[in-house]
Amino acid sequence: MIREERVRVLKSGSPAPGRYVLYWMQASQRAVYNHALEFAVERANDLNLPLVVFFGITPRYPGANRRHYLFMLEGLREVGEALGDRGAQFVVRKVSPEKGALRLAGDASLLVVDRGYLRKQREWRAWIARRSPCPVVQVESDVVVPVEAASSKEEYAAATFRPKISRLLPAFLAPLSPRDLRKKSPNLDLEGVDLSDPVRLTREIRAAPAPDPLLIPPGGTSEALVRLRSFIHEKLDRYHLLSNHPELDYTSGLSPYLHFGQVSPLQVALEIRKAGGPGAEAFLEQLIVRRELSVNFVFYNPAYDSLDALPTWARRTLEDHAADRREYLYSLEELEEARTHDRFWNAAQMEMLITGRMHNYMRMYWGKKILEWTPNAKEALRIMHYLNDKYELDGRDPNGYAGILWCLGKHDRPFSERKVTGKVRWMSAEGLRRKFDMEAYVKRISRYHEQWKSGK
């Protein structure tokens, strides 16, 4: 059974006469450890109907470009194969997702949707709930603890959120077993796009272009689980000691897979917890407390992508220092092309451009310096959003919005006042040198850059 805290009725009513139960898959792009999928299977069995799973591809999703679409489509190809093995039909169409789901809902007895927390995701679900001819049920599957169960309000920081969510973990850290689908649906004759060649399909979609990343893994649940188990075997035992070291890269690399819903945070948490140790504790702090604090933020704060979401002290101090003279000022083009005086910052920007990711500690430094090198906080925020969403595989994500605003004071406290940054926490190149082997980091990214240039 799916816990009731994960389930919310968006449109009530008795099941309509229909040919199938429809699951509109959008945020949870996987066929395992997916509460929305298992709920849909359960309801299809109750109604003795086959299950259709729909996914809509829109080429104009804000901020997305070819690198994001290719990663996503590789994952969806695997989803289609797995759903076929379970007896469900997977229908992928090039259409705005909410409109595509509504068309299929005309022949559905029940519509199940997964949950997203950002503005566009919530607008889609509200839109279809108003128009669907059949009942609509939303099932939450991309957090360990459902957002409203974890807290009824926006939390100030991890310190206030941690005890609330920690109390609930024993109830929600429970395995999710797949259910057998009684009535198979291979012959419903519903047309969709061919997922066998994601590269070709990415070209057909005509998504916005972006420089091709060099060193990214393929998308998909299988790849995510390979990386998870490799991380547990090779890095987890020292994660608490070395995860902040950019030159060593003791991170899991799971962030893009979590962003696209290709792996369940619950499944990750269970496997990490089983491994145990101080490394596991440190990782679960990031996966559950910090990640779900970001979800809490974007869910309860409609201004999550603006300066209005900052605490009062941060807004005031940035306003007080808006006119301070900047030692360096860089244009968007100079920043995008990593043409600053700071070798460490340039390496971080190139890591993102080439690999589609940036080490977590360097992400903080990267954002802090953009604040220092642009005319004001509003412009800094605009540039951070643009670069993060364009190049990071996990761009356009609650973690990204919370992390960017953390660079401006969100979920943090005031520090000693200084020019430009005011009381917002400051980071320096000297601080990086003292803590880490930054020359090793720069050399590693330089090697990536040479490979990238030779392959362009």
Secondary structure, DSSP 8 states (H G I E B T S, - for coil): ---GGGEEEEE-S---S-SEEEEE-SS---SSS-HHHHHHHHHHHHHT--EEEEEE--TT-TT--HHHHHHHHHHHHHHHHHHHHHT-EEEEESS-HHHHHHHHHTTEEEEEEE---SHHHHHHHHHHHHH-SS-EEEE--SSSS-HHHH-SS--SSHHHHHHHHHHHHHHH---------SS--TTS-------S-HHHHHHHHT-------SS----SHHHHHHHHHHHHHHTGGGHHHHTT-TTT------HHHHHTTSS-HHHHHHHHHHH-SHHHHHHHIIIIIIHHHHHHHHHH-TTTTSGGGS-HHHHHHHHHTTTS--S----HHHHHTT-SS-HHHHHHHHHHHHHS---HHHHHHHHHHHHHTSSSHHHHHHHHHHHHHHH-TT-SSHHHHHHHHHTTTTTS-----BTTTBTS----HHHHHHHS-HHHHHHHHHHHHHHHHHH-
